Amino acid sequence: MKFKFILITILPFLLFSCTTMKSQNNIDILFKRWKIDHVEMGGQKIDQIAGEKITEEGEFEYEFRKDNSYSVFSLGKIESNGTWEWNNDENCIYLRNEYDEINGKVVSIEKNSIILIPTSEIGKYPHLEIVKYYYVPK
């Protein structure tokens, strides 16, 4: 009887810790430089905003580092710096700018792609959530 109680008590903690670690293990593939592949707005792939091409080579590249920092590059030069943090509740990475404001989040991390949404919290600015930036390794 004691064994069943211990098993029932410990098993959920073990399962939860394994799922959390699995999600965080994907972070290791984040540590590189990423270039923009394409942008989706409202589920439609777009190439231009206000007449300017979005996927211009060298524009808005991200480089993530293990020390929880990142840089945004434009034409090979650092445009801005910030920090990133793992959010267990939403299973994503928040991006903070140099003023410590959340200005985006990485909602998907795959070996050959990441998806970035420029918003602070899901639901807070729903009009921004329709825009998704797709990145591939540089």
Chimera marker file (.cmm) of the C-alpha trace (Angstrom):
<marker_set name="trace">
<marker id="1" x="0.000" y="0.000" z="0.000" r="1" g="1" b="0" radius="0.5"/>
<marker id="2" x="2.837" y="2.390" z="0.847" r="1" g="1" b="0" radius="0.5"/>
<marker id="3" x="4.507" y="1.601" z="-2.474" r="1" g="1" b="0" radius="0.5"/>
<marker id="4" x="1.343" y="2.590" z="-4.400" r="1" g="1" b="0" radius="0.5"/>
<marker id="5" x="1.108" y="5.844" z="-2.469" r="1" g="1" b="0" radius="0.5"/>
<marker id="6" x="4.754" y="6.676" z="-3.130" r="1" g="1" b="0" radius="0.5"/>
<marker id="7" x="4.401" y="5.769" z="-6.805" r="1" g="1" b="0" radius="0.5"/>
<marker id="8" x="1.266" y="7.887" z="-7.198" r="1" g="1" b="0" radius="0.5"/>
<marker id="9" x="2.938" y="10.791" z="-5.423" r="1" g="1" b="0" radius="0.5"/>
<marker id="10" x="6.294" y="10.720" z="-7.223" r="1" g="1" b="0" radius="0.5"/>
<marker id="11" x="5.230" y="9.727" z="-10.749" r="1" g="1" b="0" radius="0.5"/>
<marker id="12" x="3.580" y="13.063" z="-11.674" r="1" g="1" b="0" radius="0.5"/>
<marker id="13" x="6.693" y="14.972" z="-10.568" r="1" g="1" b="0" radius="0.5"/>
<marker id="14" x="8.927" y="12.747" z="-12.674" r="1" g="1" b="0" radius="0.5"/>
<marker id="15" x="6.704" y="13.108" z="-15.735" r="1" g="1" b="0" radius="0.5"/>
<marker id="16" x="6.475" y="16.879" z="-15.334" r="1" g="1" b="0" radius="0.5"/>
<marker id="17" x="10.221" y="17.288" z="-14.920" r="1" g="1" b="0" radius="0.5"/>
<marker id="18" x="10.876" y="15.174" z="-18.036" r="1" g="1" b="0" radius="0.5"/>
<marker id="19" x="8.493" y="17.205" z="-20.197" r="1" g="1" b="0" radius="0.5"/>
<marker id="20" x="10.013" y="20.461" z="-18.970" r="1" g="1" b="0" radius="0.5"/>
<marker id="21" x="13.540" y="19.264" z="-19.711" r="1" g="1" b="0" radius="0.5"/>
<marker id="22" x="12.508" y="18.073" z="-23.169" r="1" g="1" b="0" radius="0.5"/>
<marker id="23" x="11.235" y="21.545" z="-24.022" r="1" g="1" b="0" radius="0.5"/>
<marker id="24" x="14.313" y="23.257" z="-22.655" r="1" g="1" b="0" radius="0.5"/>
<marker id="25" x="16.668" y="20.899" z="-24.499" r="1" g="1" b="0" radius="0.5"/>
<marker id="26" x="15.500" y="22.504" z="-27.755" r="1" g="1" b="0" radius="0.5"/>
<marker id="27" x="17.166" y="25.717" z="-26.602" r="1" g="1" b="0" radius="0.5"/>
<marker id="28" x="20.615" y="24.328" z="-27.457" r="1" g="1" b="0" radius="0.5"/>
<marker id="29" x="19.827" y="24.522" z="-31.176" r="1" g="1" b="0" radius="0.5"/>
<marker id="30" x="18.964" y="28.211" z="-30.756" r="1" g="1" b="0" radius="0.5"/>
<marker id="31" x="22.582" y="29.283" z="-30.169" r="1" g="1" b="0" radius="0.5"/>
<marker id="32" x="23.574" y="30.491" z="-33.622" r="1" g="1" b="0" radius="0.5"/>
<marker id="33" x="22.839" y="33.284" z="-36.063" r="1" g="1" b="0" radius="0.5"/>
<marker id="34" x="19.453" y="33.263" z="-37.798" r="1" g="1" b="0" radius="0.5"/>
<marker id="35" x="18.357" y="35.063" z="-40.958" r="1" g="1" b="0" radius="0.5"/>
<marker id="36" x="14.824" y="35.828" z="-41.973" r="1" g="1" b="0" radius="0.5"/>
<marker id="37" x="13.249" y="33.373" z="-44.382" r="1" g="1" b="0" radius="0.5"/>
<marker id="38" x="9.741" y="34.759" z="-44.721" r="1" g="1" b="0" radius="0.5"/>
<marker id="39" x="6.944" y="36.534" z="-42.893" r="1" g="1" b="0" radius="0.5"/>
<marker id="40" x="3.325" y="35.507" z="-42.477" r="1" g="1" b="0" radius="0.5"/>
<marker id="41" x="0.537" y="37.917" z="-41.738" r="1" g="1" b="0" radius="0.5"/>
<marker id="42" x="-2.859" y="36.480" z="-40.980" r="1" g="1" b="0" radius="0.5"/>
<marker id="43" x="-1.715" y="33.117" z="-42.327" r="1" g="1" b="0" radius="0.5"/>
<marker id="44" x="-0.613" y="34.602" z="-45.674" r="1" g="1" b="0" radius="0.5"/>
<marker id="45" x="3.039" y="34.646" z="-46.722" r="1" g="1" b="0" radius="0.5"/>
<marker id="46" x="4.125" y="38.212" z="-47.518" r="1" g="1" b="0" radius="0.5"/>
<marker id="47" x="7.276" y="39.501" z="-49.195" r="1" g="1" b="0" radius="0.5"/>
<marker id="48" x="6.863" y="43.263" z="-48.872" r="1" g="1" b="0" radius="0.5"/>
<marker id="49" x="5.580" y="45.816" z="-46.385" r="1" g="1" b="0" radius="0.5"/>
<marker id="50" x="5.013" y="49.356" z="-47.648" r="1" g="1" b="0" radius="0.5"/>
<marker id="51" x="6.844" y="48.509" z="-50.872" r="1" g="1" b="0" radius="0.5"/>
<marker id="52" x="10.015" y="47.280" z="-49.165" r="1" g="1" b="0" radius="0.5"/>
<marker id="53" x="11.216" y="43.705" z="-49.451" r="1" g="1" b="0" radius="0.5"/>
<marker id="54" x="11.128" y="41.937" z="-46.074" r="1" g="1" b="0" radius="0.5"/>
<marker id="55" x="13.663" y="39.207" z="-46.700" r="1" g="1" b="0" radius="0.5"/>
<marker id="56" x="16.501" y="41.511" z="-47.735" r="1" g="1" b="0" radius="0.5"/>
<marker id="57" x="19.850" y="39.753" z="-47.153" r="1" g="1" b="0" radius="0.5"/>
<marker id="58" x="21.484" y="40.884" z="-43.911" r="1" g="1" b="0" radius="0.5"/>
<marker id="59" x="18.381" y="42.529" z="-42.461" r="1" g="1" b="0" radius="0.5"/>
<marker id="60" x="17.079" y="41.708" z="-38.989" r="1" g="1" b="0" radius="0.5"/>
<marker id="61" x="19.299" y="38.739" z="-38.287" r="1" g="1" b="0" radius="0.5"/>
<marker id="62" x="19.287" y="37.376" z="-34.750" r="1" g="1" b="0" radius="0.5"/>
<marker id="63" x="22.181" y="35.800" z="-32.903" r="1" g="1" b="0" radius="0.5"/>
<marker id="64" x="21.385" y="33.986" z="-29.662" r="1" g="1" b="0" radius="0.5"/>
<marker id="65" x="24.048" y="33.184" z="-27.077" r="1" g="1" b="0" radius="0.5"/>
<marker id="66" x="24.176" y="30.790" z="-24.125" r="1" g="1" b="0" radius="0.5"/>
<marker id="67" x="24.625" y="33.662" z="-21.654" r="1" g="1" b="0" radius="0.5"/>
<marker id="68" x="20.956" y="34.630" z="-22.241" r="1" g="1" b="0" radius="0.5"/>
<marker id="69" x="21.836" y="37.520" z="-24.515" r="1" g="1" b="0" radius="0.5"/>
<marker id="70" x="21.035" y="38.151" z="-28.150" r="1" g="1" b="0" radius="0.5"/>
<marker id="71" x="21.887" y="40.697" z="-30.831" r="1" g="1" b="0" radius="0.5"/>
<marker id="72" x="19.906" y="41.913" z="-33.807" r="1" g="1" b="0" radius="0.5"/>
<marker id="73" x="21.994" y="42.648" z="-36.895" r="1" g="1" b="0" radius="0.5"/>
<marker id="74" x="21.221" y="44.864" z="-39.848" r="1" g="1" b="0" radius="0.5"/>
<marker id="75" x="23.577" y="44.731" z="-42.848" r="1" g="1" b="0" radius="0.5"/>
<marker id="76" x="26.253" y="43.027" z="-40.745" r="1" g="1" b="0" radius="0.5"/>
<marker id="77" x="26.251" y="45.573" z="-37.912" r="1" g="1" b="0" radius="0.5"/>
<marker id="78" x="24.651" y="45.209" z="-34.492" r="1" g="1" b="0" radius="0.5"/>
<marker id="79" x="21.373" y="47.108" z="-34.502" r="1" g="1" b="0" radius="0.5"/>
<marker id="80" x="20.390" y="46.276" z="-30.915" r="1" g="1" b="0" radius="0.5"/>
<marker id="81" x="21.089" y="43.937" z="-28.016" r="1" g="1" b="0" radius="0.5"/>
<marker id="82" x="18.868" y="42.291" z="-25.479" r="1" g="1" b="0" radius="0.5"/>
<marker id="83" x="18.308" y="39.292" z="-23.275" r="1" g="1" b="0" radius="0.5"/>
<marker id="84" x="16.189" y="36.184" z="-23.636" r="1" g="1" b="0" radius="0.5"/>
<marker id="85" x="14.493" y="34.054" z="-21.000" r="1" g="1" b="0" radius="0.5"/>
<marker id="86" x="12.717" y="30.699" z="-21.040" r="1" g="1" b="0" radius="0.5"/>
<marker id="87" x="9.032" y="30.853" z="-20.016" r="1" g="1" b="0" radius="0.5"/>
<marker id="88" x="7.824" y="27.491" z="-18.669" r="1" g="1" b="0" radius="0.5"/>
<marker id="89" x="4.152" y="28.519" z="-18.611" r="1" g="1" b="0" radius="0.5"/>
<marker id="90" x="3.977" y="29.300" z="-22.314" r="1" g="1" b="0" radius="0.5"/>
<marker id="91" x="6.798" y="26.970" z="-23.394" r="1" g="1" b="0" radius="0.5"/>
<marker id="92" x="8.509" y="29.760" z="-25.326" r="1" g="1" b="0" radius="0.5"/>
<marker id="93" x="11.350" y="32.254" z="-25.120" r="1" g="1" b="0" radius="0.5"/>
<marker id="94" x="10.694" y="35.896" z="-24.270" r="1" g="1" b="0" radius="0.5"/>
<marker id="95" x="12.932" y="38.515" z="-25.847" r="1" g="1" b="0" radius="0.5"/>
<marker id="96" x="13.690" y="41.653" z="-23.833" r="1" g="1" b="0" radius="0.5"/>
<marker id="97" x="15.169" y="44.786" z="-25.362" r="1" g="1" b="0" radius="0.5"/>
<marker id="98" x="17.870" y="46.981" z="-23.823" r="1" g="1" b="0" radius="0.5"/>
<marker id="99" x="15.171" y="48.695" z="-21.686" r="1" g="1" b="0" radius="0.5"/>
<marker id="100" x="14.148" y="45.299" z="-20.212" r="1" g="1" b="0" radius="0.5"/>
<marker id="101" x="10.790" y="45.423" z="-22.035" r="1" g="1" b="0" radius="0.5"/>
<marker id="102" x="9.424" y="42.257" z="-23.614" r="1" g="1" b="0" radius="0.5"/>
<marker id="103" x="9.269" y="42.980" z="-27.328" r="1" g="1" b="0" radius="0.5"/>
<marker id="104" x="8.843" y="39.533" z="-28.818" r="1" g="1" b="0" radius="0.5"/>
<marker id="105" x="8.946" y="35.835" z="-28.302" r="1" g="1" b="0" radius="0.5"/>
<marker id="106" x="10.197" y="32.723" z="-30.004" r="1" g="1" b="0" radius="0.5"/>
<marker id="107" x="7.250" y="30.333" z="-30.115" r="1" g="1" b="0" radius="0.5"/>
<marker id="108" x="8.858" y="27.494" z="-32.064" r="1" g="1" b="0" radius="0.5"/>
<marker id="109" x="12.416" y="26.155" z="-32.101" r="1" g="1" b="0" radius="0.5"/>
<marker id="110" x="13.389" y="23.519" z="-34.621" r="1" g="1" b="0" radius="0.5"/>
<marker id="111" x="16.814" y="22.467" z="-35.892" r="1" g="1" b="0" radius="0.5"/>
<marker id="112" x="16.399" y="24.470" z="-39.110" r="1" g="1" b="0" radius="0.5"/>
<marker id="113" x="13.840" y="27.106" z="-38.177" r="1" g="1" b="0" radius="0.5"/>
<marker id="114" x="12.482" y="29.349" z="-35.459" r="1" g="1" b="0" radius="0.5"/>
<marker id="115" x="9.275" y="31.386" z="-35.394" r="1" g="1" b="0" radius="0.5"/>
<marker id="116" x="9.282" y="34.802" z="-33.744" r="1" g="1" b="0" radius="0.5"/>
<marker id="117" x="6.191" y="36.854" z="-32.850" r="1" g="1" b="0" radius="0.5"/>
<marker id="118" x="6.658" y="40.566" z="-32.045" r="1" g="1" b="0" radius="0.5"/>
<marker id="119" x="4.453" y="40.866" z="-28.964" r="1" g="1" b="0" radius="0.5"/>
<marker id="120" x="4.774" y="41.081" z="-25.208" r="1" g="1" b="0" radius="0.5"/>
<marker id="121" x="2.124" y="38.647" z="-23.987" r="1" g="1" b="0" radius="0.5"/>
<marker id="122" x="-0.288" y="36.392" z="-25.819" r="1" g="1" b="0" radius="0.5"/>
<marker id="123" x="-3.661" y="38.067" z="-25.855" r="1" g="1" b="0" radius="0.5"/>
<marker id="124" x="-2.366" y="41.501" z="-24.806" r="1" g="1" b="0" radius="0.5"/>
<marker id="125" x="-1.891" y="42.790" z="-28.370" r="1" g="1" b="0" radius="0.5"/>
<marker id="126" x="-3.859" y="40.364" z="-30.581" r="1" g="1" b="0" radius="0.5"/>
<marker id="127" x="-3.327" y="42.486" z="-33.712" r="1" g="1" b="0" radius="0.5"/>
<marker id="128" x="0.427" y="41.795" z="-33.471" r="1" g="1" b="0" radius="0.5"/>
<marker id="129" x="-0.031" y="38.056" z="-33.014" r="1" g="1" b="0" radius="0.5"/>
<marker id="130" x="-1.106" y="37.661" z="-36.624" r="1" g="1" b="0" radius="0.5"/>
<marker id="131" x="2.463" y="38.473" z="-37.745" r="1" g="1" b="0" radius="0.5"/>
<marker id="132" x="4.991" y="35.630" z="-37.603" r="1" g="1" b="0" radius="0.5"/>
<marker id="133" x="8.634" y="35.903" z="-38.633" r="1" g="1" b="0" radius="0.5"/>
<marker id="134" x="10.218" y="32.659" z="-39.845" r="1" g="1" b="0" radius="0.5"/>
<marker id="135" x="13.989" y="32.347" z="-39.488" r="1" g="1" b="0" radius="0.5"/>
<marker id="136" x="16.504" y="29.806" z="-40.775" r="1" g="1" b="0" radius="0.5"/>
<marker id="137" x="20.151" y="29.344" z="-39.737" r="1" g="1" b="0" radius="0.5"/>
<marker id="138" x="22.585" y="31.662" z="-41.488" r="1" g="1" b="0" radius="0.5"/>
<link id1="1" id2="2" r="1" g="1" b="0" radius="0.2"/>
<link id1="2" id2="3" r="1" g="1" b="0" radius="0.2"/>
<link id1="3" id2="4" r="1" g="1" b="0" radius="0.2"/>
<link id1="4" id2="5" r="1" g="1" b="0" radius="0.2"/>
<link id1="5" id2="6" r="1" g="1" b="0" radius="0.2"/>
<link id1="6" id2="7" r="1" g="1" b="0" radius="0.2"/>
<link id1="7" id2="8" r="1" g="1" b="0" radius="0.2"/>
<link id1="8" id2="9" r="1" g="1" b="0" radius="0.2"/>
<link id1="9" id2="10" r="1" g="1" b="0" radius="0.2"/>
<link id1="10" id2="11" r="1" g="1" b="0" radius="0.2"/>
<link id1="11" id2="12" r="1" g="1" b="0" radius="0.2"/>
<link id1="12" id2="13" r="1" g="1" b="0" radius="0.2"/>
<link id1="13" id2="14" r="1" g="1" b="0" radius="0.2"/>
<link id1="14" id2="15" r="1" g="1" b="0" radius="0.2"/>
<link id1="15" id2="16" r="1" g="1" b="0" radius="0.2"/>
<link id1="16" id2="17" r="1" g="1" b="0" radius="0.2"/>
<link id1="17" id2="18" r="1" g="1" b="0" radius="0.2"/>
<link id1="18" id2="19" r="1" g="1" b="0" radius="0.2"/>
<link id1="19" id2="20" r="1" g="1" b="0" radius="0.2"/>
<link id1="20" id2="21" r="1" g="1" b="0" radius="0.2"/>
<link id1="21" id2="22" r="1" g="1" b="0" radius="0.2"/>
<link id1="22" id2="23" r="1" g="1" b="0" radius="0.2"/>
<link id1="23" id2="24" r="1" g="1" b="0" radius="0.2"/>
<link id1="24" id2="25" r="1" g="1" b="0" radius="0.2"/>
<link id1="25" id2="26" r="1" g="1" b="0" radius="0.2"/>
<link id1="26" id2="27" r="1" g="1" b="0" radius="0.2"/>
<link id1="27" id2="28" r="1" g="1" b="0" radius="0.2"/>
<link id1="28" id2="29" r="1" g="1" b="0" radius="0.2"/>
<link id1="29" id2="30" r="1" g="1" b="0" radius="0.2"/>
<link id1="30" id2="31" r="1" g="1" b="0" radius="0.2"/>
<link id1="31" id2="32" r="1" g="1" b="0" radius="0.2"/>
<link id1="32" id2="33" r="1" g="1" b="0" radius="0.2"/>
<link id1="33" id2="34" r="1" g="1" b="0" radius="0.2"/>
<link id1="34" id2="35" r="1" g="1" b="0" radius="0.2"/>
<link id1="35" id2="36" r="1" g="1" b="0" radius="0.2"/>
<link id1="36" id2="37" r="1" g="1" b="0" radius="0.2"/>
<link id1="37" id2="38" r="1" g="1" b="0" radius="0.2"/>
<link id1="38" id2="39" r="1" g="1" b="0" radius="0.2"/>
<link id1="39" id2="40" r="1" g="1" b="0" radius="0.2"/>
<link id1="40" id2="41" r="1" g="1" b="0" radius="0.2"/>
<link id1="41" id2="42" r="1" g="1" b="0" radius="0.2"/>
<link id1="42" id2="43" r="1" g="1" b="0" radius="0.2"/>
<link id1="43" id2="44" r="1" g="1" b="0" radius="0.2"/>
<link id1="44" id2="45" r="1" g="1" b="0" radius="0.2"/>
<link id1="45" id2="46" r="1" g="1" b="0" radius="0.2"/>
<link id1="46" id2="47" r="1" g="1" b="0" radius="0.2"/>
<link id1="47" id2="48" r="1" g="1" b="0" radius="0.2"/>
<link id1="48" id2="49" r="1" g="1" b="0" radius="0.2"/>
<link id1="49" id2="50" r="1" g="1" b="0" radius="0.2"/>
<link id1="50" id2="51" r="1" g="1" b="0" radius="0.2"/>
<link id1="51" id2="52" r="1" g="1" b="0" radius="0.2"/>
<link id1="52" id2="53" r="1" g="1" b="0" radius="0.2"/>
<link id1="53" id2="54" r="1" g="1" b="0" radius="0.2"/>
<link id1="54" id2="55" r="1" g="1" b="0" radius="0.2"/>
<link id1="55" id2="56" r="1" g="1" b="0" radius="0.2"/>
<link id1="56" id2="57" r="1" g="1" b="0" radius="0.2"/>
<link id1="57" id2="58" r="1" g="1" b="0" radius="0.2"/>
<link id1="58" id2="59" r="1" g="1" b="0" radius="0.2"/>
<link id1="59" id2="60" r="1" g="1" b="0" radius="0.2"/>
<link id1="60" id2="61" r="1" g="1" b="0" radius="0.2"/>
<link id1="61" id2="62" r="1" g="1" b="0" radius="0.2"/>
<link id1="62" id2="63" r="1" g="1" b="0" radius="0.2"/>
<link id1="63" id2="64" r="1" g="1" b="0" radius="0.2"/>
<link id1="64" id2="65" r="1" g="1" b="0" radius="0.2"/>
<link id1="65" id2="66" r="1" g="1" b="0" radius="0.2"/>
<link id1="66" id2="67" r="1" g="1" b="0" radius="0.2"/>
<link id1="67" id2="68" r="1" g="1" b="0" radius="0.2"/>
<link id1="68" id2="69" r="1" g="1" b="0" radius="0.2"/>
<link id1="69" id2="70" r="1" g="1" b="0" radius="0.2"/>
<link id1="70" id2="71" r="1" g="1" b="0" radius="0.2"/>
<link id1="71" id2="72" r="1" g="1" b="0" radius="0.2"/>
<link id1="72" id2="73" r="1" g="1" b="0" radius="0.2"/>
<link id1="73" id2="74" r="1" g="1" b="0" radius="0.2"/>
<link id1="74" id2="75" r="1" g="1" b="0" radius="0.2"/>
<link id1="75" id2="76" r="1" g="1" b="0" radius="0.2"/>
<link id1="76" id2="77" r="1" g="1" b="0" radius="0.2"/>
<link id1="77" id2="78" r="1" g="1" b="0" radius="0.2"/>
<link id1="78" id2="79" r="1" g="1" b="0" radius="0.2"/>
<link id1="79" id2="80" r="1" g="1" b="0" radius="0.2"/>
<link id1="80" id2="81" r="1" g="1" b="0" radius="0.2"/>
<link id1="81" id2="82" r="1" g="1" b="0" radius="0.2"/>
<link id1="82" id2="83" r="1" g="1" b="0" radius="0.2"/>
<link id1="83" id2="84" r="1" g="1" b="0" radius="0.2"/>
<link id1="84" id2="85" r="1" g="1" b="0" radius="0.2"/>
<link id1="85" id2="86" r="1" g="1" b="0" radius="0.2"/>
<link id1="86" id2="87" r="1" g="1" b="0" radius="0.2"/>
<link id1="87" id2="88" r="1" g="1" b="0" radius="0.2"/>
<link id1="88" id2="89" r="1" g="1" b="0" radius="0.2"/>
<link id1="89" id2="90" r="1" g="1" b="0" radius="0.2"/>
<link id1="90" id2="91" r="1" g="1" b="0" radius="0.2"/>
<link id1="91" id2="92" r="1" g="1" b="0" radius="0.2"/>
<link id1="92" id2="93" r="1" g="1" b="0" radius="0.2"/>
<link id1="93" id2="94" r="1" g="1" b="0" radius="0.2"/>
<link id1="94" id2="95" r="1" g="1" b="0" radius="0.2"/>
<link id1="95" id2="96" r="1" g="1" b="0" radius="0.2"/>
<link id1="96" id2="97" r="1" g="1" b="0" radius="0.2"/>
<link id1="97" id2="98" r="1" g="1" b="0" radius="0.2"/>
<link id1="98" id2="99" r="1" g="1" b="0" radius="0.2"/>
<link id1="99" id2="100" r="1" g="1" b="0" radius="0.2"/>
<link id1="100" id2="101" r="1" g="1" b="0" radius="0.2"/>
<link id1="101" id2="102" r="1" g="1" b="0" radius="0.2"/>
<link id1="102" id2="103" r="1" g="1" b="0" radius="0.2"/>
<link id1="103" id2="104" r="1" g="1" b="0" radius="0.2"/>
<link id1="104" id2="105" r="1" g="1" b="0" radius="0.2"/>
<link id1="105" id2="106" r="1" g="1" b="0" radius="0.2"/>
<link id1="106" id2="107" r="1" g="1" b="0" radius="0.2"/>
<link id1="107" id2="108" r="1" g="1" b="0" radius="0.2"/>
<link id1="108" id2="109" r="1" g="1" b="0" radius="0.2"/>
<link id1="109" id2="110" r="1" g="1" b="0" radius="0.2"/>
<link id1="110" id2="111" r="1" g="1" b="0" radius="0.2"/>
<link id1="111" id2="112" r="1" g="1" b="0" radius="0.2"/>
<link id1="112" id2="113" r="1" g="1" b="0" radius="0.2"/>
<link id1="113" id2="114" r="1" g="1" b="0" radius="0.2"/>
<link id1="114" id2="115" r="1" g="1" b="0" radius="0.2"/>
<link id1="115" id2="116" r="1" g="1" b="0" radius="0.2"/>
<link id1="116" id2="117" r="1" g="1" b="0" radius="0.2"/>
<link id1="117" id2="118" r="1" g="1" b="0" radius="0.2"/>
<link id1="118" id2="119" r="1" g="1" b="0" radius="0.2"/>
<link id1="119" id2="120" r="1" g="1" b="0" radius="0.2"/>
<link id1="120" id2="121" r="1" g="1" b="0" radius="0.2"/>
<link id1="121" id2="122" r="1" g="1" b="0" radius="0.2"/>
<link id1="122" id2="123" r="1" g="1" b="0" radius="0.2"/>
<link id1="123" id2="124" r="1" g="1" b="0" radius="0.2"/>
<link id1="124" id2="125" r="1" g="1" b="0" radius="0.2"/>
<link id1="125" id2="126" r="1" g="1" b="0" radius="0.2"/>
<link id1="126" id2="127" r="1" g="1" b="0" radius="0.2"/>
<link id1="127" id2="128" r="1" g="1" b="0" radius="0.2"/>
<link id1="128" id2="129" r="1" g="1" b="0" radius="0.2"/>
<link id1="129" id2="130" r="1" g="1" b="0" radius="0.2"/>
<link id1="130" id2="131" r="1" g="1" b="0" radius="0.2"/>
<link id1="131" id2="132" r="1" g="1" b="0" radius="0.2"/>
<link id1="132" id2="133" r="1" g="1" b="0" radius="0.2"/>
<link id1="133" id2="134" r="1" g="1" b="0" radius="0.2"/>
<link id1="134" id2="135" r="1" g="1" b="0" radius="0.2"/>
<link id1="135" id2="136" r="1" g="1" b="0" radius="0.2"/>
<link id1="136" id2="137" r="1" g="1" b="0" radius="0.2"/>
<link id1="137" id2="138" r="1" g="1" b="0" radius="0.2"/>
</marker_set>
